[in-house]
Structures are given as C-alpha cells and as structure tokens.
Amino acid sequence: MKYAQGKVSLEFKELLKAKLAGANTEAQFDVVLNEIHDAALECRNDPNGIRAAVELLKV
C-alpha cells in the first residue's frame, strides 16, 4: 500500500501542484519551497499528519 491515495493525500497533491504552478520567479519558487518544507515538518510532527499539512497549505 505504498501508493495508497486517500482523499486527503489527493488534496495535498493538488495544493502542491497549484502552489508550484503559481511560482513564476525564483523568489516565488523559494517561497513555495519553504511552504512545502513547513508542510512536511507539520505532517511529521502533528498527530493529524497529512491533514495538518493540508490545512497549513490552504493558508
């Protein structure tokens, strides 16, 4: 089940795609990379895991 795709996982991927597509400059890309990094840490450290990361990316 390495690639199980639940609703939250798919939402997470869509949010990442949208953020990456919106990065048109190096500075914007750096901001997106920082947001992805923060989401990864949130996913790892929060008991709600990827759900917490999704909420972080929605902001």
N, C-alpha and C positions, 0 to 999 in steps of 0.2 A: 504494500500500500504506500510505496514511496511517493507516488504522484497523486494521491487522493485529492480531489478538488471539491471541497465543500463550498457552500455559498460565501462564507467569509473569505476563504482563500481566493476565490474568483474576484470578489470585490477588492481585495488587497491588490491583486494583479492589475485590475482596471485603474485603480487610483495611481499606481506606479506608472503605468503607460501614459496616463493623462499628464502627470507631472513631467515625465521625460519629454513628451511631445511638446509641452509648453516652454521648454528651455531652448531659447534661440541664441543666447550668448554664453560665453564662458562663465560669466558671473552668475547667470541664471542656472546654468548647469551645476555650478558649485553649490548653490542654494538647494537644489534638488538632491544632490548627493548628501548634503548634510541632513536633509529631511529623511531620506532613506536610512541613513545611519541611525538617526534618532528613533525611527520606527523599528529598526532591527533591535536596538537596545531595549525599547519598550516591550517588544514581543518577547524578548528573552527574560526580562526582569519582572514583568507584570504577571500575576496569576491568570489573567484573562488572555494572555498570549497574543495571538494574532488579532483578536478582536480589539484589544487595546491599541495595537499598532494601526489598525484601520481607523479608529477614532482619532488618533494622532494625525494621520494623513488627511483626514477630512477637514482639518482646521485650515 
